[in-house]
Amino acid sequence: MADSVSSSSLVIPQLIVGLGNPGKNYDQTRHNVGFAAIDALASRWRIGMAENRKFQGVFGDGLASHNQKIGLLKPTTYMNLSGQSIRAVVDWYNYPHLRSGYLR
Protein backbone atom coordinates (compact mmCIF):
# COMPACT_ATOMS: atom_id res chain seq x y z
CA MET A 1 0.00 0.00 0.00
CA ALA A 2 2.82 2.41 0.82
CA ASP A 3 4.26 1.78 -2.65
CA SER A 4 1.14 3.25 -4.27
CA VAL A 5 1.65 6.66 -2.63
CA SER A 6 3.43 9.04 -4.96
CA SER A 7 5.86 11.63 -3.61
CA SER A 8 3.70 14.39 -5.11
CA SER A 9 0.81 13.38 -2.84
CA LEU A 10 2.89 13.53 0.36
CA VAL A 11 2.26 16.46 2.66
CA ILE A 12 5.54 17.97 3.77
CA PRO A 13 5.01 19.98 6.95
CA GLN A 14 6.62 23.39 7.40
CA LEU A 15 6.43 23.30 11.20
CA ILE A 16 6.33 20.39 13.63
CA VAL A 17 5.33 21.17 17.20
CA GLY A 18 5.94 18.77 20.05
CA LEU A 19 3.78 19.41 23.08
CA GLY A 20 4.87 18.96 26.65
CA ASN A 21 5.01 20.69 30.00
CA PRO A 22 7.96 22.66 31.38
CA GLY A 23 9.72 21.71 34.57
CA LYS A 24 11.81 18.90 35.99
CA ASN A 25 8.79 17.06 37.38
CA TYR A 26 7.61 16.37 33.79
CA ASP A 27 10.99 15.26 32.39
CA GLN A 28 10.93 11.76 30.93
CA THR A 29 7.17 11.34 31.51
CA ARG A 30 4.34 10.60 29.11
CA HIS A 31 3.39 14.26 29.38
CA ASN A 32 6.48 15.18 27.38
CA VAL A 33 6.42 12.62 24.60
CA GLY A 34 6.03 15.52 22.15
CA PHE A 35 9.29 17.06 23.38
CA ALA A 36 11.02 13.69 22.96
CA ALA A 37 9.74 13.43 19.38
CA ILE A 38 11.11 16.89 18.52
CA ASP A 39 14.46 16.00 20.12
CA ALA A 40 14.62 12.84 17.99
CA LEU A 41 13.79 14.72 14.78
CA ALA A 42 16.27 17.49 15.57
CA SER A 43 18.97 14.89 16.14
CA ARG A 44 18.16 12.94 12.98
CA TRP A 45 18.04 16.05 10.80
CA ARG A 46 20.90 17.79 12.63
CA ILE A 47 18.81 20.84 13.48
CA GLY A 48 20.10 22.95 16.34
CA MET A 49 17.49 23.86 18.94
CA ALA A 50 17.70 26.97 21.12
CA GLU A 51 15.55 28.86 23.60
CA ASN A 52 13.65 31.65 21.85
CA ARG A 53 11.85 34.02 24.22
CA LYS A 54 9.92 35.67 21.40
CA PHE A 55 8.41 32.28 20.53
CA GLN A 56 7.97 31.21 24.16
CA GLY A 57 9.72 27.98 23.33
CA VAL A 58 12.72 26.08 22.09
CA PHE A 59 12.95 26.46 18.31
CA GLY A 60 15.17 25.32 15.48
CA ASP A 61 14.95 25.28 11.72
CA GLY A 62 16.84 23.52 9.01
CA LEU A 63 16.43 20.92 6.31
CA ALA A 64 14.47 17.71 6.78
CA SER A 65 14.43 14.75 4.45
CA HIS A 66 14.01 15.63 0.76
CA ASN A 67 15.85 18.92 1.54
CA GLN A 68 12.60 20.58 2.65
CA LYS A 69 12.91 23.52 5.05
CA ILE A 70 11.30 22.66 8.39
CA GLY A 71 10.80 24.35 11.74
CA LEU A 72 10.73 22.41 15.01
CA LEU A 73 9.13 23.87 18.13
CA LYS A 74 8.85 22.82 21.77
CA PRO A 75 6.62 25.41 23.51
CA THR A 76 7.83 26.20 27.02
CA THR A 77 4.34 27.19 28.08
CA TYR A 78 2.06 24.60 29.64
CA MET A 79 0.04 22.63 27.08
CA ASN A 80 -3.11 24.67 27.53
CA LEU A 81 -1.16 27.82 26.53
CA SER A 82 0.88 26.27 23.69
CA GLY A 83 -1.22 28.08 21.10
CA GLN A 84 0.49 31.34 22.07
CA SER A 85 3.88 29.88 21.22
CA ILE A 86 2.66 28.34 17.97
CA ARG A 87 0.97 31.61 16.93
CA ALA A 88 4.20 33.56 17.55
CA VAL A 89 6.17 31.23 15.22
CA VAL A 90 3.44 31.16 12.55
CA ASP A 91 3.19 34.94 12.54
CA TRP A 92 6.98 35.51 12.52
CA TYR A 93 7.65 33.09 9.64
CA ASN A 94 4.38 33.89 7.89
CA TYR A 95 3.59 30.25 7.17
CA PRO A 96 0.83 30.69 4.56
CA HIS A 97 -1.05 27.43 5.14
CA LEU A 98 -0.89 27.67 8.92
CA ARG A 99 -2.17 31.25 9.07
CA SER A 100 -5.56 30.17 7.77
CA GLY A 101 -6.08 27.67 10.55
CA TYR A 102 -4.79 24.41 9.11
CA LEU A 103 -3.21 23.13 12.29
CA ARG A 104 -2.95 19.36 12.68
C-alpha positions as CSV (number, residue, x, y, z in Angstrom):
1,M,0.0,0.0,0.0
2,A,2.8,2.4,0.8
3,D,4.3,1.8,-2.6
4,S,1.1,3.2,-4.3
5,V,1.7,6.7,-2.6
6,S,3.4,9.0,-5.0
7,S,5.9,11.6,-3.6
8,S,3.7,14.4,-5.1
9,S,0.8,13.4,-2.8
10,L,2.9,13.5,0.4
11,V,2.3,16.5,2.7
12,I,5.5,18.0,3.8
13,P,5.0,20.0,7.0
14,Q,6.6,23.4,7.4
15,L,6.4,23.3,11.2
16,I,6.3,20.4,13.6
17,V,5.3,21.2,17.2
18,G,5.9,18.8,20.1
19,L,3.8,19.4,23.1
20,G,4.9,19.0,26.6
21,N,5.0,20.7,30.0
22,P,8.0,22.7,31.4
23,G,9.7,21.7,34.6
24,K,11.8,18.9,36.0
25,N,8.8,17.1,37.4
26,Y,7.6,16.4,33.8
27,D,11.0,15.3,32.4
28,Q,10.9,11.8,30.9
29,T,7.2,11.3,31.5
30,R,4.3,10.6,29.1
31,H,3.4,14.3,29.4
32,N,6.5,15.2,27.4
33,V,6.4,12.6,24.6
34,G,6.0,15.5,22.1
35,F,9.3,17.1,23.4
36,A,11.0,13.7,23.0
37,A,9.7,13.4,19.4
38,I,11.1,16.9,18.5
39,D,14.5,16.0,20.1
40,A,14.6,12.8,18.0
41,L,13.8,14.7,14.8
42,A,16.3,17.5,15.6
43,S,19.0,14.9,16.1
44,R,18.2,12.9,13.0
45,W,18.0,16.1,10.8
46,R,20.9,17.8,12.6
47,I,18.8,20.8,13.5
48,G,20.1,23.0,16.3
49,M,17.5,23.9,18.9
50,A,17.7,27.0,21.1
51,E,15.5,28.9,23.6
52,N,13.6,31.6,21.8
53,R,11.9,34.0,24.2
54,K,9.9,35.7,21.4
55,F,8.4,32.3,20.5
56,Q,8.0,31.2,24.2
57,G,9.7,28.0,23.3
58,V,12.7,26.1,22.1
59,F,13.0,26.5,18.3
60,G,15.2,25.3,15.5
61,D,15.0,25.3,11.7
62,G,16.8,23.5,9.0
63,L,16.4,20.9,6.3
64,A,14.5,17.7,6.8
65,S,14.4,14.7,4.4
66,H,14.0,15.6,0.8
67,N,15.8,18.9,1.5
68,Q,12.6,20.6,2.6
69,K,12.9,23.5,5.1
70,I,11.3,22.7,8.4
71,G,10.8,24.3,11.7
72,L,10.7,22.4,15.0
73,L,9.1,23.9,18.1
74,K,8.9,22.8,21.8
75,P,6.6,25.4,23.5
76,T,7.8,26.2,27.0
77,T,4.3,27.2,28.1
78,Y,2.1,24.6,29.6
79,M,0.0,22.6,27.1
80,N,-3.1,24.7,27.5
81,L,-1.2,27.8,26.5
82,S,0.9,26.3,23.7
83,G,-1.2,28.1,21.1
84,Q,0.5,31.3,22.1
85,S,3.9,29.9,21.2
86,I,2.7,28.3,18.0
87,R,1.0,31.6,16.9
88,A,4.2,33.6,17.5
89,V,6.2,31.2,15.2
90,V,3.4,31.2,12.6
91,D,3.2,34.9,12.5
92,W,7.0,35.5,12.5
93,Y,7.7,33.1,9.6
94,N,4.4,33.9,7.9
95,Y,3.6,30.3,7.2
96,P,0.8,30.7,4.6
97,H,-1.0,27.4,5.1
98,L,-0.9,27.7,8.9
99,R,-2.2,31.2,9.1
100,S,-5.6,30.2,7.8
101,G,-6.1,27.7,10.6
102,Y,-4.8,24.4,9.1
103,L,-3.2,23.1,12.3
104,R,-3.0,19.4,12.7
